[in-house]
Every structure is written in C-alpha cells, then in structure tokens.
Amino acid sequence: MERLVITAKDIQIITGKSERYGREKIAQIKSKINKQPHQFLTIEEYCNYSGFEVEKVLIVLKLKKNKQQ
C-alpha cells in the first residue's frame, strides 16, 4: 500500500539535507497552501510545491526502505 503522507525524514532522504530542514520545509509548505499545523502534508502536495515528479520520489523512498530492511 502506498503512503500518502510525507515526513521530515522522507524529505531528508530526497534532498540530502537535515531532518530539521525537512520539518521546516513541511511547515513552510503548509503555510503556503493554507493547511493548518495539525494537518498532514501529502507526498503529492510536496512534489507539486517542490517541482519533483511523484513517481520518482516514490521510487527513491521505496529504494531507501528496501535498503533499511
């Protein structure tokens, strides 16, 4: 089953930056798209904002998950 929600750790994996950067980026995007702080940010929303292709991001996250197992 595909995940819908992106986490700060996911953004760290995708960008190579820190987890703190990921948390800040999630807060920034939520603010820009008028989401409340308690609402989740989807992978699709992150990709639309950041200019990434959803399919490529999902591949990167799946590859990282498989390496961890």
N, CA, C and O atoms as a GROMACS GRO file, in nm:
protein
  276
    1MET      N    1   0.084  -0.119   0.000
    1MET     CA    2   0.000   0.000   0.000
    1MET      C    3   0.088   0.125   0.000
    1MET      O    4   0.186   0.134   0.074
    2GLU      N    5   0.051   0.218  -0.084
    2GLU     CA    6   0.126   0.343  -0.095
    2GLU      C    7   0.092   0.435   0.021
    2GLU      O    8  -0.022   0.444   0.065
    3ARG      N    9   0.194   0.504   0.069
    3ARG     CA   10   0.171   0.605   0.172
    3ARG      C   11   0.123   0.733   0.107
    3ARG      O   12   0.155   0.761  -0.009
    4LEU      N   13   0.047   0.810   0.180
    4LEU     CA   14   0.001   0.940   0.131
    4LEU      C   15   0.082   1.054   0.189
    4LEU      O   16   0.102   1.156   0.124
    5VAL      N   17   0.130   1.036   0.311
    5VAL     CA   18   0.191   1.144   0.389
    5VAL      C   19   0.342   1.143   0.375
    5VAL      O   20   0.406   1.038   0.374
    6ILE      N   21   0.399   1.263   0.364
    6ILE     CA   22   0.545   1.277   0.361
    6ILE      C   23   0.592   1.321   0.499
    6ILE      O   24   0.525   1.398   0.567
    7THR      N   25   0.708   1.272   0.540
    7THR     CA   26   0.765   1.306   0.669
    7THR      C   27   0.895   1.384   0.650
    7THR      O   28   0.950   1.391   0.540
    8ALA      N   29   0.941   1.443   0.758
    8ALA     CA   30   1.068   1.516   0.754
    8ALA      C   31   1.183   1.422   0.716
    8ALA      O   32   1.275   1.462   0.645
    9LYS      N   33   1.177   1.300   0.763
    9LYS     CA   34   1.279   1.201   0.730
    9LYS      C   35   1.278   1.170   0.580
    9LYS      O   36   1.384   1.152   0.520
   10ASP      N   37   1.160   1.164   0.521
   10ASP     CA   38   1.150   1.143   0.376
   10ASP      C   39   1.216   1.258   0.300
   10ASP      O   40   1.289   1.236   0.204
   11ILE      N   41   1.190   1.380   0.344
   11ILE     CA   42   1.249   1.496   0.278
   11ILE      C   43   1.401   1.494   0.294
   11ILE      O   44   1.474   1.535   0.204
   12GLN      N   45   1.448   1.448   0.409
   12GLN     CA   46   1.592   1.432   0.430
   12GLN      C   47   1.651   1.335   0.328
   12GLN      O   48   1.756   1.361   0.270
   13ILE      N   49   1.583   1.224   0.306
   13ILE     CA   50   1.629   1.123   0.210
   13ILE      C   51   1.630   1.180   0.068
   13ILE      O   52   1.725   1.160  -0.007
   14ILE      N   53   1.524   1.252   0.032
   14ILE     CA   54   1.510   1.305  -0.103
   14ILE      C   55   1.612   1.414  -0.131
   14ILE      O   56   1.671   1.417  -0.239
   15THR      N   57   1.633   1.505  -0.036
   15THR     CA   58   1.717   1.622  -0.060
   15THR      C   59   1.860   1.608  -0.013
   15THR      O   60   1.949   1.679  -0.059
   16GLY      N   61   1.883   1.515   0.080
   16GLY     CA   62   2.017   1.503   0.137
   16GLY      C   63   2.045   1.606   0.244
   16GLY      O   64   2.158   1.617   0.292
   17LYS      N   65   1.944   1.682   0.282
   17LYS     CA   66   1.961   1.782   0.386
   17LYS      C   67   1.920   1.722   0.520
   17LYS      O   68   1.887   1.604   0.528
   18SER      N   69   1.921   1.804   0.624
   18SER     CA   70   1.893   1.754   0.759
   18SER      C   71   1.744   1.728   0.780
   18SER      O   72   1.659   1.776   0.705
   19GLU      N   73   1.715   1.651   0.885
   19GLU     CA   74   1.575   1.626   0.921
   19GLU      C   75   1.509   1.756   0.967
   19GLU      O   76   1.390   1.778   0.944
   20ARG      N   77   1.587   1.841   1.031
   20ARG     CA   78   1.534   1.971   1.074
   20ARG      C   79   1.490   2.052   0.952
   20ARG      O   80   1.386   2.117   0.955
   21TYR      N   81   1.569   2.049   0.846
   21TYR     CA   82   1.532   2.115   0.721
   21TYR      C   83   1.398   2.060   0.672
   21TYR      O   84   1.313   2.136   0.627
   22GLY      N   85   1.380   1.929   0.682
   22GLY     CA   86   1.255   1.867   0.641
   22GLY      C   87   1.136   1.916   0.720
   22GLY      O   88   1.031   1.944   0.663
   23ARG      N   89   1.152   1.928   0.851
   23ARG     CA   90   1.043   1.980   0.935
   23ARG      C   91   1.010   2.124   0.898
   23ARG      O   92   0.893   2.161   0.890
   24GLU      N   93   1.114   2.204   0.876
   24GLU     CA   94   1.092   2.344   0.839
   24GLU      C   95   1.024   2.355   0.703
   24GLU      O   96   0.936   2.440   0.684
   25LYS      N   97   1.064   2.270   0.611
   25LYS     CA   98   1.005   2.272   0.477
   25LYS      C   99   0.858   2.232   0.482
   25LYS      O  100   0.776   2.292   0.412
   26ILE      N  101   0.824   2.132   0.562
   26ILE     CA  102   0.685   2.091   0.577
   26ILE      C  103   0.602   2.207   0.631
   26ILE      O  104   0.493   2.235   0.580
   27ALA      N  105   0.652   2.274   0.734
   27ALA     CA  106   0.579   2.388   0.792
   27ALA      C  107   0.564   2.500   0.689
   27ALA      O  108   0.458   2.562   0.680
   28GLN      N  109   0.668   2.526   0.613
   28GLN     CA  110   0.665   2.631   0.512
   28GLN      C  111   0.561   2.600   0.404
   28GLN      O  112   0.484   2.688   0.364
   29ILE      N  113   0.560   2.477   0.356
   29ILE     CA  114   0.465   2.440   0.250
   29ILE      C  115   0.322   2.444   0.302
   29ILE      O  116   0.232   2.492   0.233
   30LYS      N  117   0.300   2.394   0.424
   30LYS     CA  118   0.166   2.400   0.482
   30LYS      C  119   0.116   2.544   0.489
   30LYS      O  120   0.000   2.571   0.458
   31SER      N  121   0.202   2.634   0.528
   31SER     CA  122   0.166   2.775   0.536
   31SER      C  123   0.129   2.830   0.398
   31SER      O  124   0.030   2.901   0.384
   32LYS      N  125   0.209   2.796   0.298
   32LYS     CA  126   0.186   2.846   0.162
   32LYS      C  127   0.057   2.794   0.101
   32LYS      O  128  -0.010   2.865   0.026
   33ILE      N  129   0.020   2.668   0.134
   33ILE     CA  130  -0.101   2.611   0.073
   33ILE      C  131  -0.220   2.616   0.169
   33ILE      O  132  -0.321   2.550   0.147
   34ASN      N  133  -0.206   2.695   0.274
   34ASN     CA  134  -0.314   2.720   0.370
   34ASN      C  135  -0.365   2.593   0.440
   34ASN      O  136  -0.486   2.572   0.453
   35LYS      N  137  -0.273   2.512   0.486
   35LYS     CA  138  -0.308   2.398   0.569
   35LYS      C  139  -0.282   2.436   0.714
   35LYS      O  140  -0.191   2.513   0.744
   36GLN      N  141  -0.362   2.382   0.802
   36GLN     CA  142  -0.342   2.407   0.944
   36GLN      C  143  -0.228   2.319   0.995
   36GLN      O  144  -0.200   2.215   0.937
   37PRO      N  145  -0.162   2.361   1.104
   37PRO     CA  146  -0.046   2.286   1.155
   37PRO      C  147  -0.074   2.140   1.188
   37PRO      O  148   0.015   2.056   1.176
   38HIS      N  149  -0.197   2.108   1.229
   38HIS     CA  150  -0.226   1.969   1.266
   38HIS      C  151  -0.255   1.880   1.145
   38HIS      O  152  -0.264   1.758   1.159
   39GLN      N  153  -0.269   1.940   1.027
   39GLN     CA  154  -0.298   1.862   0.907
   39GLN      C  155  -0.170   1.805   0.848
   39GLN      O  156  -0.062   1.863   0.863
   40PHE      N  157  -0.183   1.691   0.782
   40PHE     CA  158  -0.069   1.627   0.718
   40PHE      C  159  -0.042   1.687   0.582
   40PHE      O  160  -0.130   1.745   0.518
   41LEU      N  161   0.083   1.674   0.537
   41LEU     CA  162   0.123   1.714   0.403
   41LEU      C  163   0.139   1.587   0.321
   41LEU      O  164   0.210   1.496   0.362
   42THR      N  165   0.075   1.582   0.205
   42THR     CA  166   0.085   1.461   0.123
   42THR      C  167   0.211   1.465   0.037
   42THR      O  168   0.270   1.571   0.014
   43ILE      N  169   0.249   1.350  -0.009
   43ILE     CA  170   0.364   1.339  -0.100
   43ILE      C  171   0.336   1.420  -0.226
   43ILE      O  172   0.424   1.488  -0.278
   44GLU      N  173   0.213   1.410  -0.276
   44GLU     CA  174   0.176   1.483  -0.397
   44GLU      C  175   0.185   1.635  -0.376
   44GLU      O  176   0.235   1.706  -0.464
   45GLU      N  177   0.138   1.685  -0.262
   45GLU     CA  178   0.148   1.828  -0.234
   45GLU      C  179   0.294   1.872  -0.227
   45GLU      O  180   0.330   1.978  -0.279
   46TYR      N  181   0.377   1.791  -0.162
   46TYR     CA  182   0.519   1.823  -0.153
   46TYR      C  183   0.582   1.829  -0.293
   46TYR      O  184   0.657   1.921  -0.324
   47CYS      N  185   0.550   1.730  -0.374
   47CYS     CA  186   0.608   1.725  -0.509
   47CYS      C  187   0.562   1.842  -0.595
   47CYS      O  188   0.641   1.901  -0.668
   48ASN      N  189   0.434   1.874  -0.587
   48ASN     CA  190   0.382   1.988  -0.664
   48ASN      C  191   0.453   2.117  -0.624
   48ASN      O  192   0.487   2.198  -0.710
   49TYR      N  193   0.475   2.135  -0.495
   49TYR     CA  194   0.541   2.256  -0.446
   49TYR      C  195   0.689   2.258  -0.485
   49TYR      O  196   0.742   2.361  -0.524
   50SER      N  197   0.755   2.143  -0.474
   50SER     CA  198   0.900   2.136  -0.492
   50SER      C  199   0.943   2.113  -0.636
   50SER      O  200   1.060   2.131  -0.670
   51GLY      N  201   0.849   2.073  -0.721
   51GLY     CA  202   0.883   2.050  -0.862
   51GLY      C  203   0.935   1.911  -0.891
   51GLY      O  204   0.994   1.888  -0.997
   52PHE      N  205   0.916   1.817  -0.799
   52PHE     CA  206   0.957   1.679  -0.821
   52PHE      C  207   0.843   1.599  -0.883
   52PHE      O  208   0.726   1.632  -0.865
   53GLU      N  209   0.879   1.494  -0.956
   53GLU     CA  210   0.780   1.403  -1.009
   53GLU      C  211   0.744   1.302  -0.900
   53GLU      O  212   0.833   1.243  -0.837
   54VAL      N  213   0.615   1.283  -0.877
   54VAL     CA  214   0.569   1.194  -0.770
   54VAL      C  215   0.627   1.054  -0.787
   54VAL      O  216   0.673   0.993  -0.690
   55GLU      N  217   0.626   1.003  -0.909
   55GLU     CA  218   0.674   0.866  -0.933
   55GLU      C  219   0.820   0.850  -0.894
   55GLU      O  220   0.858   0.748  -0.836
   56LYS      N  221   0.903   0.949  -0.926
   56LYS     CA  222   1.045   0.943  -0.892
   56LYS      C  223   1.067   0.947  -0.741
   56LYS      O  224   1.152   0.876  -0.689
   57VAL      N  225   0.991   1.031  -0.673
   57VAL     CA  226   1.003   1.040  -0.527
   57VAL      C  227   0.963   0.907  -0.463
   57VAL      O  228   1.031   0.860  -0.372
   58LEU      N  229   0.856   0.847  -0.510
   58LEU     CA  230   0.812   0.719  -0.456
   58LEU      C  231   0.918   0.611  -0.478
   58LEU      O  232   0.939   0.526  -0.391
   59ILE      N  233   0.983   0.613  -0.593
   59ILE     CA  234   1.089   0.517  -0.621
   59ILE      C  235   1.205   0.534  -0.524
   59ILE      O  236   1.256   0.436  -0.469
   60VAL      N  237   1.247   0.659  -0.501
   60VAL     CA  238   1.358   0.686  -0.409
   60VAL      C  239   1.323   0.639  -0.268
   60VAL      O  240   1.405   0.577  -0.200
   61LEU      N  241   1.200   0.668  -0.224
   61LEU     CA  242   1.160   0.629  -0.090
   61LEU      C  243   1.149   0.477  -0.076
   61LEU      O  244   1.185   0.422   0.028
   62LYS      N  245   1.102   0.409  -0.180
   62LYS     CA  246   1.093   0.262  -0.177
   62LYS      C  247   1.233   0.201  -0.174
   62LYS      O  248   1.258   0.105  -0.101
   63LEU      N  249   1.325   0.256  -0.254
   63LEU     CA  250   1.462   0.204  -0.255
   63LEU      C  251   1.526   0.219  -0.119
   63LEU      O  252   1.593   0.126  -0.072
   64LYS      N  253   1.508   0.332  -0.055
   64LYS     CA  254   1.565   0.356   0.078
   64LYS      C  255   1.504   0.261   0.180
   64LYS      O  256   1.575   0.208   0.266
   65LYS      N  257   1.374   0.238   0.171
   65LYS     CA  258   1.306   0.148   0.264
   65LYS      C  259   1.359   0.006   0.247
   65LYS      O  260   1.383  -0.064   0.345
   66ASN      N  261   1.378  -0.037   0.124
   66ASN     CA  262   1.428  -0.172   0.097
   66ASN      C  263   1.570  -0.190   0.147
   66ASN      O  264   1.606  -0.299   0.192
   67LYS      N  265   1.652  -0.087   0.140
   67LYS     CA  266   1.789  -0.094   0.192
   67LYS      C  267   1.792  -0.108   0.344
   67LYS      O  268   1.881  -0.173   0.399
   68GLN      N  269   1.692  -0.046   0.411
   68GLN     CA  270   1.688  -0.050   0.556
   68GLN      C  271   1.642  -0.185   0.610
   68GLN      O  272   1.667  -0.218   0.726
   69GLN      N  273   1.575  -0.264   0.527
   69GLN     CA  274   1.522  -0.393   0.573
   69GLN      C  275   1.625  -0.501   0.566
   69GLN      O  276   1.596  -0.616   0.602
   0.00000   0.00000   0.00000
